[in-house]
Amino acid sequence: MSTASLSPDQVYSVVENRHNNPFEVLGSHALTSADGNGNGNGGSSGWVVRAYLPEAEAAWVIHPQERQEYPMQSLHHPHFFECELPGAEDRNYRIKVKENGHERVMRDPYAFKSPLLTDFDIHLFNEGNHHLIYEKMGAHPVEVDGVSGVYFAVWAPNARNISIVGNFNSWDGRRHQMRRLNGGVWDLFIPELSVGELYKYEIKNAEGHLYLKSDPYGFQQQVRPDTASVVADLSYDWGDQDWLEQRRNADPQEQPISVYEVHLGSWIHDGLENRPADGNEPVAVGDQKPGARFLTYRELADRLIPYVQEMGYTHIEVLPVAEHPYDGSWGYQVAGHFAPTSRFGSPQDFMYFVDQCHAHGIGVLVDWVPGHFPKDSHGLAYFDGSHLYEHADPRKGEHKEWGTLVFNYGRHEVKNFLISNALFWFDKYHIDGIRVDAVASMLYLDYDRKDGEWVPNQYGGNENLEVVEFLQQLNFLLFGYYPGVLSIAEESTAWPNVSRPTYVGGLGFNLKWNMGWMHDMLHYFHEDPIHRRYHHNNVTFSLWYAFTENFMLALSHDEVVHGKGHLYQKMPGDEWQKFANLRSLFAYMFTHPGKKTLFMGMEFGQTTEWNAWLDLNWGLLEQKPHHQLKHLVANLNTLYKQEPALYTDDFSDSGFEWIECNDADNSVVTFIRRDKNSDQFIVTVCNFTPQPLYDYWVGVPQSGYYRELLNTDESQFGGSNITNEGGQQSHQWDHPRWPHALALTLPPLGVAIFKLDQ
């Protein structure tokens, strides 16, 4: 073969990184007589190996069979090499390179021609239906033709060229240029690369501008502030098969769900004396713990799980654990959607945390953020030199208040990215549910936008129809793949059927946060008790709409930040009254229809607003009232799980009945909760004033002895111990609705819970 077989432009298209399929030039190629040295009949005439080796002084091809070294010759450029070899093409060759006076032997990435992504994979992805696309996109340790290495694939349809860069090639984009496949997908297998390697994509747009990006599908990233992706192996020896099988056969809507919402970075820190050897950097946490560091996922498993067990919660909800560049975003500005944050350890460390939760009977929920993403230069923004993941029109594509970008839900590949990401956390990390953040901001095109700053839909409305389709597809697939899990919407508007099935036109979530109940109750409890009679509707209004959705009652982190104060600070009165109000609020919450969520620190009466840079103020537990409040919450969780009437029928009016809801003068409400599967019921009596009430008659449906299961005014909880001495026998009552009654003593700012002995 003559050196004229490749033109200078063909060579320089690789040298200058202008070729979108370097396999056409580089690697091994069979020669025929048509290449110039044969007999003209098209028969085999040996083979040729070509390589672009920046900085190389010389190179040789090591023949796979002969073990003979064939010197390579420069072709049109001093670092572009070519070598002809006899016999049939054999891609198992190696290349020996001399650089800076040193020699090394390497396998040629361009010898591995067959992509692991099939045309069918790309077809499904382009139409938005490749639910397991994370098995092909990203960086995957694999073996190809008996050679181990890493297969890379990335979607960037508007890029001119893409290279993989990392420590393994001195971050030199000339060395590992990717190949463009159909559908805007690029790939390359790099042999002899292993788990733990750092990498990014060097992307060149049509104008030749370079962008250095982390992997949208990367399974691990460096600890911030570094932003490279890390080649990761997601293998793990799980021990939760029984848990998953039980979950698959359960109906969560008829199960007790009490969630402890946790920001892992501020639940508690540890000192430098226990700093791990993995380089987990210390963080400043104010004056409380100078030089402290985050706990690892494994340390959190050892410390958080026993605490949650002690408190009786059924689930832990972690604020977003997907990788995020800035601690102060609390995880809600995600830059690595497929990577658990490296702040707390490796992917296997997070798997261990989830596995241990399951081993101790605790479910794991993850806050999931499909509504927006940050503008950080290494992330999704302007990914391939175009508005790829986000809308080009800022009236659709930007949240100005948050400083973030909005996903383009109308693009099939973007929708596929998000849906597969949700499924990924269930598949690879065995989580039990997602709490979908900021659903309202997704549903409305004019969310937080003034007139002229948003674009109506095709019918002239403000509904984001593309988001509706996306959420419906998400939940339909999620429950199809993983029956028994939770999909919870943080949705604060009157959008109908958020938690109704997709086949009746709903969005398909199985739970929705009840933001109305939260606002009404916090407003009510903020009032001085003397004025509460004028706000009685705040307590009762939620029952007018309680069964229009499958509601979760949530007192979340959003209620204790940005100058709002913590729950303790919202309560009126002196210290005793503040704690009494908290006790009655929690007891009302746990007996009201709906599943439950409490943010960390609420359970013991944190006295200052949550600060994500600090620990919770655990020292408060040395003070008796805080310890007693914590004891009450643990008892409420225990009672809640023990009494089916409090959780089996949360979402229909057959599970709830007012006894008396109109006694505004006394600020008293009384009601019944019923078990869906038996005739058992619970009676709850609430007195939201500091005056005890004596001989207060409460109607009940059956005669008998009613045990007082819990009274928030008991001395063990910090109360004044005004109780009903364990219970009371009912007596007949000449009342049109209630044939029997209890003549009760109502504790001040207290809630008493009763059950008929049967």
C-alpha positions in Angstrom: 0.0 0.0 0.0 1.4 3.4 -0.9 1.4 6.4 1.4 -1.0 8.0 -0.9 -3.8 5.7 0.3 -4.8 8.5 2.7 -5.0 12.1 1.7 -3.5 14.8 3.9 -7.0 16.1 4.6 -8.0 12.7 5.9 -5.0 12.6 8.2 -5.5 16.2 9.4 -9.2 15.6 10.0 -8.0 13.4 12.8 -5.0 15.4 13.8 -7.1 18.5 14.1 -10.0 16.6 15.7 -12.4 17.3 12.9 -13.5 13.8 12.1 -16.8 12.5 13.6 -15.9 8.9 12.9 -12.2 8.3 13.5 -12.7 4.6 13.0 -12.8 5.2 9.3 -9.2 6.4 9.4 -7.6 4.9 12.6 -7.3 1.3 13.7 -6.9 -1.8 11.5 -8.1 -2.1 8.0 -7.9 -5.0 5.6 -6.1 -4.2 2.3 -7.2 -5.5 -1.1 -5.6 -5.3 -4.5 -7.7 -2.2 -5.0 -5.5 -0.4 -2.5 -2.7 -0.5 -5.0 -0.4 -3.4 -4.3 -2.5 -6.4 -5.4 -3.0 -8.2 -8.6 -6.2 -6.3 -9.6 -8.7 -9.1 -8.7 -9.8 -7.6 -5.4 -8.1 -10.4 -3.3 -6.5 -9.9 0.2 -3.3 -8.1 0.2 -2.5 -7.8 4.0 -3.7 -5.2 6.4 -2.8 -1.8 7.8 -2.8 -0.2 11.2 -3.0 3.5 11.6 -2.7 5.5 14.8 -2.5 9.1 15.9 -0.1 9.3 18.8 0.5 12.9 19.9 4.0 13.3 21.4 5.2 10.0 20.1 8.8 9.8 18.8 8.3 6.3 17.3 5.8 3.5 17.2 5.6 -0.2 16.4 2.8 -2.7 15.8 3.2 -5.9 17.7 1.8 -8.6 15.5 -0.7 -10.7 17.6 0.5 -14.0 16.1 4.1 -13.5 15.3 4.9 -11.4 18.3 7.1 -9.5 15.8 7.4 -5.7 16.0 6.7 -3.8 12.8 7.9 -0.2 12.7 5.2 2.4 11.9 5.9 5.2 9.5 4.8 8.8 9.8 2.1 9.8 7.3 1.6 13.5 6.4 2.2 14.4 10.0 5.0 13.5 12.4 2.6 11.9 15.0 0.3 10.2 12.6 1.6 6.6 12.0 0.9 3.8 9.6 2.1 0.3 9.3 1.4 -2.5 6.7 1.3 -6.1 8.0 1.1 -9.4 6.0 -1.6 -11.9 6.3 -5.2 -11.6 7.4 -6.4 -8.8 9.6 -6.2 -9.5 13.3 -7.4 -6.9 15.7 -5.7 -8.4 18.7 -2.6 -6.4 18.0 -0.8 -4.0 20.4 1.1 -0.8 19.7 4.5 0.0 21.3 5.0 3.8 21.7 8.2 5.7 22.5 7.4 9.0 24.2 9.9 11.3 25.9 12.5 8.6 25.8 10.2 6.0 27.5 8.5 3.1 25.9 5.1 1.6 26.7 2.8 -1.0 25.2 -0.9 -0.3 24.7 -4.0 -1.7 23.0 -5.5 0.4 20.3 -9.1 1.7 21.1 -9.8 1.8 17.4 -9.2 -1.9 17.1 -12.6 -2.4 18.8 -15.0 -1.5 16.0 -18.4 -2.9 17.1 -20.4 -0.5 19.3 -22.2 -1.9 22.4 -25.1 0.4 21.6 -27.3 -1.2 19.0 -29.4 0.5 16.5 -32.5 -0.6 18.4 -31.1 0.9 21.6 -30.7 4.2 19.8 -34.1 4.0 18.2 -35.8 3.4 21.6 -33.8 6.3 23.1 -34.6 8.7 20.3 -38.3 8.0 20.7 -38.1 8.3 24.5 -38.8 4.6 25.4 -35.4 3.1 26.5 -36.2 2.7 30.2 -32.8 1.2 31.0 -30.7 3.5 28.8 -28.3 4.0 31.8 -27.1 0.4 31.1 -25.7 1.7 27.8 -25.0 5.5 28.3 -22.2 6.7 30.5 -19.1 4.8 31.4 -19.3 1.0 31.8 -16.5 -1.4 32.8 -16.9 -4.2 30.3 -15.0 -6.9 28.5 -14.9 -6.7 24.7 -13.3 -9.5 22.7 -11.7 -10.8 25.8 -10.2 -7.4 26.7 -11.3 -5.5 29.8 -11.8 -1.8 29.6 -14.5 0.9 29.8 -17.2 1.6 27.2 -18.3 5.3 27.0 -21.4 6.6 25.3 -23.0 10.1 25.4 -25.8 11.9 23.6 -24.7 15.1 22.0 -26.4 15.5 18.6 -25.1 19.0 17.8 -21.5 18.4 18.7 -18.9 18.5 15.9 -16.5 16.2 17.8 -16.2 14.7 21.2 -13.2 13.2 23.0 -12.8 11.4 26.3 -10.2 13.1 28.5 -8.8 12.1 31.9 -5.6 11.4 33.8 -5.1 8.3 31.6 -4.4 10.6 28.6 -3.2 13.7 30.3 -6.5 15.4 29.6 -5.5 15.6 26.0 -8.6 15.6 23.7 -6.5 14.4 20.7 -5.9 11.0 22.1 -9.4 9.4 22.5 -11.7 10.8 19.9 -15.2 9.4 19.9 -17.3 8.1 17.0 -20.7 9.5 16.1 -23.4 6.8 15.7 -27.0 7.3 14.6 -29.3 9.5 16.6 -26.6 11.9 17.9 -25.0 9.3 20.1 -21.2 9.1 20.4 -19.2 6.1 21.7 -15.7 4.7 22.3 -14.3 1.6 24.1 -11.0 2.3 25.8 -9.2 -0.9 26.6 -7.3 -1.5 29.8 -9.1 1.4 31.6 -10.4 0.5 35.0 -12.8 1.5 37.8 -11.7 4.7 39.6 -10.5 6.6 36.5 -11.4 10.3 36.3 -12.9 11.5 33.0 -14.9 14.2 31.3 -16.1 14.8 27.8 -14.3 17.4 25.7 -17.1 18.6 23.3 -16.5 20.8 20.3 -19.4 22.6 18.8 -20.0 23.5 15.1 -18.0 26.7 15.6 -15.1 24.9 17.1 -15.7 26.1 20.7 -14.7 23.6 23.4 -16.8 22.6 26.4 -15.5 20.3 29.2 -18.4 18.4 30.6 -18.9 15.7 33.3 -21.0 12.7 32.2 -24.8 13.2 32.3 -25.1 9.4 33.0 -22.0 9.2 35.2 -22.4 6.9 38.2 -19.9 8.8 40.4 -18.3 12.2 40.6 -15.3 13.7 42.4 -15.8 15.3 45.8 -16.7 19.0 45.2 -15.3 21.4 44.2 -13.7 19.0 41.7 -16.2 18.0 39.0 -14.8 15.1 37.0 -16.8 12.0 36.6 -15.4 8.7 38.0 -15.6 5.3 36.3 -17.7 3.2 38.8 -18.8 -0.3 39.2 -22.3 -0.6 40.6 -22.0 -4.2 41.7 -23.1 -4.9 45.3 -24.1 -8.0 47.2 -27.6 -7.1 48.4 -29.2 -8.8 51.4 -32.7 -7.3 51.1 -34.5 -9.8 48.9 -37.1 -10.6 51.6 -37.8 -6.8 52.0 -38.2 -6.3 48.3 -40.6 -9.3 48.0 -42.7 -8.0 50.9 -42.8 -4.6 49.4 -43.9 -5.9 46.0 -46.9 -7.6 47.5 -47.9 -4.7 49.8 -50.3 -1.8 49.3 -48.6 1.2 50.8 -51.9 3.2 51.0 -53.1 0.8 53.7 -49.8 0.7 55.6 -48.5 3.1 58.3 -46.1 5.6 56.7 -44.3 7.9 59.1 -41.3 9.6 57.4 -38.2 11.2 59.0 -37.0 13.8 56.6 -33.2 14.2 56.8 -30.5 16.4 55.3 -27.6 14.0 55.6 -25.1 16.9 55.6 -26.4 18.6 58.8 -28.1 15.8 60.9 -24.8 15.5 62.7 -21.1 15.9 61.9 -18.0 14.2 63.3 -14.6 15.6 64.3 -11.3 15.5 62.5 -10.0 12.8 64.9 -12.1 10.3 63.0 -11.5 11.6 59.5 -11.4 8.6 57.1 -8.5 7.9 54.8 -10.6 8.3 51.7 -10.1 12.0 51.5 -13.5 13.0 52.6 -12.8 16.7 53.3 -13.7 18.5 56.5 -16.3 21.1 56.3 -16.8 24.3 58.3 -19.9 24.0 60.5 -19.7 27.3 62.4 -18.8 27.7 66.0 -20.5 24.5 67.0 -17.9 22.0 65.7 -14.8 23.7 64.2 -13.2 21.6 61.6 -15.9 18.9 61.6 -16.6 16.7 58.6 -19.5 14.9 57.1 -20.4 11.4 58.3 -20.0 8.8 55.6 -23.0 6.8 54.4 -21.7 3.8 56.4 -21.3 6.0 59.6 -24.8 7.3 59.0 -26.1 3.7 58.8 -24.5 3.0 62.2 -25.9 6.2 63.8 -29.0 7.4 62.0 -30.7 4.0 61.6 -30.7 3.2 65.4 -32.1 6.7 66.1 -34.9 6.3 63.5 -35.7 2.8 65.0 -35.8 4.3 68.5 -38.2 7.0 67.3 -40.4 4.5 65.5 -40.5 6.0 62.0 -41.2 3.7 59.1 -39.2 5.5 56.5 -36.2 7.8 56.1 -36.5 10.5 53.4 -33.2 11.9 52.4 -33.0 15.3 50.8 -31.5 14.9 47.3 -28.4 12.6 47.4 -27.8 13.0 43.7 -24.5 14.8 43.1 -24.6 18.6 43.5 -21.8 21.2 43.3 -22.9 23.5 46.1 -23.6 22.4 49.7 -26.0 25.4 50.2 -28.4 24.1 47.6 -29.2 21.2 50.0 -29.0 19.0 47.0 -31.8 20.6 45.0 -29.5 21.8 42.1 -28.4 18.5 40.7 -25.3 18.2 38.5 -25.0 14.4 38.6 -28.4 12.8 38.3 -27.1 9.2 38.3 -24.4 9.7 41.0 -25.0 9.6 44.7 -23.1 12.5 46.1 -19.4 11.6 46.9 -19.5 13.9 50.0 -20.5 10.9 52.0 -18.7 8.1 50.2 -18.9 5.8 47.2 -21.9 4.3 45.4 -21.4 1.0 47.3 -21.5 3.0 50.6 -24.9 4.4 49.7 -26.0 0.9 48.8 -24.9 -0.3 52.2 -26.9 2.5 53.8 -30.1 1.4 52.0 -29.4 -2.3 52.6 -29.0 -1.6 56.3 -32.2 0.4 56.4 -34.0 -2.5 54.9 -32.4 -5.0 57.3 -33.8 -2.9 60.2 -37.3 -2.6 58.7 -36.9 1.0 57.5 -37.8 2.2 54.0 -35.8 4.8 52.1 -37.3 7.7 50.1 -35.2 10.0 48.0 -36.0 13.5 47.0 -35.9 13.6 43.2 -35.5 16.8 41.2 -36.7 16.6 37.6 -37.9 20.2 37.5 -34.7 22.2 37.0 -30.9 22.0 36.9 -28.0 24.4 37.6 -26.1 26.4 35.1 -22.7 25.2 36.2 -20.3 25.0 33.2 -19.5 21.3 33.8 -23.1 20.2 33.8 -26.1 19.8 31.5 -26.4 23.5 30.6 -25.5 24.2 26.9 -24.2 20.6 26.9 -23.2 20.1 23.3 -22.9 23.8 22.4 -26.6 24.1 22.0 -29.7 24.2 24.3 -29.9 20.4 24.4 -31.4 19.6 27.8 -33.0 23.0 28.4 -35.3 25.1 26.3 -33.7 27.7 24.1 -36.4 30.2 24.9 -35.8 31.6 28.4 -39.5 32.1 28.8 -39.7 28.3 29.0 -36.2 27.4 29.9 -35.2 29.4 33.0 -36.2 29.8 36.6 -34.9 33.3 37.3 -35.6 33.2 41.0 -33.7 29.9 41.4 -31.0 30.8 38.9 -31.6 27.4 37.2 -32.6 26.0 33.8 -35.8 24.0 33.0 -35.7 20.7 31.2 -37.2 20.5 27.8 -39.8 17.9 28.4 -40.9 17.9 24.8 -37.7 16.4 23.6 -37.9 12.6 23.7 -34.3 12.0 24.7 -34.6 14.5 27.6 -37.8 12.8 28.8 -36.0 9.4 28.5 -33.1 10.7 30.5 -35.4 11.7 33.4 -37.6 8.7 33.4 -34.7 6.3 33.2 -33.0 8.2 36.0 -36.0 7.7 38.3 -36.1 4.0 37.5 -32.3 3.8 38.0 -32.5 4.7 41.7 -35.0 1.9 42.3 -33.0 -0.6 40.2 -29.5 0.1 41.4 -30.0 1.4 44.9 -33.2 -0.4 45.9 -34.9 2.8 47.2 -38.5 2.5 48.2 -39.9 5.8 46.9 -39.3 9.2 45.5 -40.6 12.6 46.7 -40.8 14.6 43.5 -39.7 18.1 44.1 -41.4 21.3 43.0 -44.2 19.6 40.9 -46.2 22.9 40.8 -43.3 24.7 39.1 -43.3 22.1 36.4 -47.0 22.0 35.8 -47.6 25.7 35.2 -45.9 27.6 32.3 -46.4 30.9 34.2 -45.0 29.6 37.5 -43.1 32.6 39.1 -43.3 34.4 35.8 -44.9 37.8 35.0 -47.0 38.6 32.0 -44.9 38.5 28.9 -42.4 36.2 30.5 -44.1 32.9 29.6 -45.4 31.2 26.5 -49.0 29.7 26.6 -49.6 26.1 25.5 -51.2 25.3 22.1 -54.6 25.9 23.5 -53.7 29.3 25.1 -53.5 28.0 28.6 -50.9 28.0 31.3 -50.7 24.2 31.7 -47.5 22.5 30.7 -49.0 19.7 28.7 -45.5 18.1 28.0 -45.0 17.9 31.8 -48.4 16.2 32.3 -47.4 13.6 29.7 -44.0 13.1 31.3 -45.3 12.6 34.8 -48.0 10.2 33.7 -45.5 8.1 31.8 -43.1 8.3 34.8 -45.6 7.0 37.3 -47.1 4.4 35.0 -43.7 2.9 34.4 -42.6 3.2 37.9 -45.5 1.2 39.4 -45.3 -1.3 36.6 -41.6 -2.0 37.2 -41.8 -1.6 41.0 -45.2 -2.4 42.6 -45.5 -1.3 46.2 -43.2 1.8 46.0 -44.1 5.4 46.7 -44.2 8.3 44.3 -45.0 11.4 46.3 -45.7 14.8 44.7 -44.7 18.1 46.3 -47.6 19.9 44.7 -49.2 23.0 46.3 -52.0 24.0 44.0 -55.5 23.0 43.1 -54.3 20.9 40.1 -56.8 18.0 40.1 -56.1 14.2 40.3 -52.4 14.5 41.2 -52.6 11.2 43.1 -55.1 9.5 40.9 -54.2 6.7 38.4 -53.2 7.7 34.8 -56.0 5.6 33.4 -58.6 8.0 34.8 -56.6 11.1 33.7 -54.6 11.6 36.8 -50.9 12.3 37.1 -50.4 8.9 38.6 -48.7 9.7 42.0 -49.9 7.6 44.9 -49.4 10.4 47.5 -49.4 14.1 47.5 -48.2 16.5 50.1 -51.0 18.3 51.8 -49.6 21.8 51.7 -53.0 23.4 52.6 -53.2 21.5 55.9 -49.7 22.5 56.7 -50.3 26.2 56.1 -53.7 26.2 57.9 -52.3 24.4 61.0 -49.1 26.5 61.3 -51.2 29.6 61.0 -53.6 28.4 63.6 -51.0 27.3 66.1 -49.2 30.7 65.6 -52.3 32.4 67.0 -52.5 33.1 70.7 -55.0 30.6 72.1 -57.3 33.3 73.2 -57.8 34.2 69.5 -58.1 30.7 68.2 -61.9 30.6 68.4 -61.8 33.0 65.5 -59.7 30.7 63.4 -61.4 27.4 64.1 -61.9 26.8 60.4 -58.2 26.4 60.0 -58.4 23.2 62.1 -61.4 21.7 60.3 -61.1 23.0 56.7 -58.8 20.2 55.6 -61.5 17.6 56.0 -63.6 19.3 53.3 -61.0 18.2 50.7 -59.1 15.5 52.6 -60.3 12.7 50.3 -59.9 14.4 47.0 -56.3 13.2 46.9 -54.2 10.7 48.7 -52.6 13.1 51.0 -49.4 13.0 53.1 -49.3 15.5 56.0 -45.8 17.0 55.8 -44.0 19.4 58.2 -40.9 19.7 56.1 -37.6 21.6 55.9 -39.3 24.3 53.9 -41.2 25.4 57.0 -38.1 26.0 59.1 -35.9 28.1 56.8 -35.6 31.5 55.2 -36.6 33.5 58.3 -39.7 31.4 59.1 -38.2 30.1 62.4 -38.5 26.5 63.7 -41.7 25.0 64.9 -40.8 25.8 68.5 -40.4 29.5 67.6 -43.8 29.6 65.8 -45.6 28.6 69.0 -47.1 31.3 71.3 -46.7 31.5 75.0 -44.0 30.7 77.5 -41.8 27.6 77.3 -44.4 25.3 78.8 -47.1 26.4 76.4 -44.7 26.2 73.4 -44.0 22.6 74.2 -47.7 21.9 74.9 -48.6 23.4 71.6 -46.0 21.2 69.8 -47.3 18.1 71.5 -50.9 18.8 70.5 -49.9 19.7 66.9 -48.1 16.4 66.5 -50.9 14.4 68.1 -53.5 16.0 65.9 -51.2 15.3 62.9 -50.8 11.6 63.8 -54.5 11.1 64.2 -55.6 13.1 61.2 -56.2 11.2 57.9 -53.0 11.1 55.8 -49.5 9.7 55.9 -46.9 11.6 57.9 -43.6 13.4 57.3 -41.6 15.3 60.0 -38.3 17.1 59.3 -35.3 16.3 61.5 -35.1 18.4 64.7 -38.8 18.9 65.0 -39.1 15.8 67.1 -37.2 17.3 70.0 -38.1 21.0 69.6 -35.2 22.5 67.8 -35.2 26.2 69.0 -33.4 27.8 66.1 -34.1 27.8 62.4 -32.5 25.0 60.5 -29.0 25.8 59.2 -27.6 23.4 56.6 -24.1 24.3 57.7 -24.6 23.2 61.3 -25.5 20.1 63.3 -29.0 19.9 64.8 -28.7 21.2 68.3 -28.5 17.8 70.0 -27.4 19.5 73.2 -31.1 20.5 73.8 -31.8 16.9 74.7 -30.0 17.4 77.9 -32.9 19.6 78.9 -35.9 17.7 80.1 -38.7 19.4 78.0 -36.9 18.6 74.8 -36.2 15.0 75.8 -39.9 14.6 76.8 -41.1 16.0 73.5 -38.9 13.4 71.7 -40.4 10.7 73.9 -43.9 11.8 72.9 -43.1 11.6 69.2 -41.6 8.1 69.6 -44.9 7.1 71.4 -47.0 8.7 68.7 -45.1 6.7 66.1 -45.6 3.5 68.1 -49.3 4.1 68.7 -49.7 5.0 65.0 -48.2 1.7 63.8 -50.1 -0.3 66.4 -53.6 1.0 65.6 -54.9 0.1 62.1 -57.6 2.7 62.5 -55.0 5.4 62.1 -53.7 4.3 58.8 -55.7 1.7 56.8 -58.4 4.1 55.5 -56.6 7.4 55.1 -58.2 8.3 51.7 -61.9 7.9 52.0 -64.6 9.4 54.2 -65.5 6.0 55.6 -62.3 6.1 57.7 -63.1 9.4 59.4 -66.1 11.0 61.2 -66.4 14.2 63.1 -67.9 13.8 66.5 -67.9 17.6 67.1 -66.2 20.1 64.8 -68.1 23.3 65.6 -67.1 24.0 69.2 -65.1 27.1 68.3 -65.8 28.8 71.6 -63.7 26.1 73.4 -61.4 25.5 70.5 -62.2 21.8 70.8 -62.5 19.2 68.0 -63.3 15.5 68.4 -63.4 12.8 65.8 -63.3 9.1 65.0 -60.8 7.2 62.9 -62.0 3.7 61.7 -60.1 0.6 60.6 -60.9 -0.4 57.1 -60.6 -4.1 57.9 -62.4 -4.4 61.2 -64.9 -2.6 63.4 -62.2 -1.1 65.6 -62.0 2.7 65.9 -60.1 5.5 67.7 -61.5 8.5 69.3 -59.4 11.7 69.4 -60.2 14.7 71.5 -58.3 18.0 71.1 -58.3 21.0 73.3 -56.3 23.8 71.8 -56.6 26.3 74.7 -54.5 26.3 77.9 -57.7 26.0 80.1 -58.5 22.4 81.1 -62.1 21.5 80.6 -63.9 19.2 83.0 -66.9 17.0 82.4 -66.8 17.6 78.7 -69.1 15.2 77.0 -67.9 13.4 73.9 -70.3 11.3 71.9 -69.2 7.7 71.0 -70.9 5.1 68.8 -70.8 2.2 71.2 -71.0 1.6 74.9 -68.2 0.2 76.9 -64.9 1.1 78.5 -62.7 3.5 76.5 -59.0 3.2 77.4 -56.9 6.4 77.2 -54.2 5.2 74.9 -52.2 8.5 75.0 -52.6 11.9 76.5 -50.1 14.6 75.5 -50.5 16.2 78.9 -49.0 13.2 80.7 -46.1 14.1 83.0 -43.8 11.7 81.1 -44.2 14.0 78.1 -43.7 17.2 80.0 -47.4 18.0 80.7 -49.3 18.9 83.8 -50.7 15.3 84.1 -54.3 16.2 83.7 -55.6 12.9 82.3 -58.6 10.6 82.5 -56.7 8.1 84.7 -56.4 5.5 82.1 -59.9 5.6 80.6 -63.6 5.9 81.2 -66.8 3.9 81.0 -69.3 5.4 78.6 -72.9 6.3 79.6 -76.1 6.7 77.7 -76.7 10.1 76.1 -79.9 11.5 74.8 -78.3 12.9 71.6 -79.7 12.6 68.1 -76.4 11.3 66.7 -74.6 9.7 69.6 -76.3 7.2 71.8 -73.4 7.1 74.2 -70.9 9.6 75.6 -67.8 10.0 77.7 -67.6 12.7 80.3 -64.0 13.6 79.9 -61.4 15.9 81.4 -59.7 17.7 78.5 -56.1 18.6 79.2 -54.8 22.1 78.5 -53.3 22.5 75.1 -53.6 18.7 74.9 -54.9 15.8 72.9 -56.3 12.6 74.3 -56.7 9.4 72.3 -59.1 6.6 73.3 -60.0 3.2 72.1 -63.0 1.0 73.0 -62.0 -2.2 74.9 -63.4 -5.1 72.9 
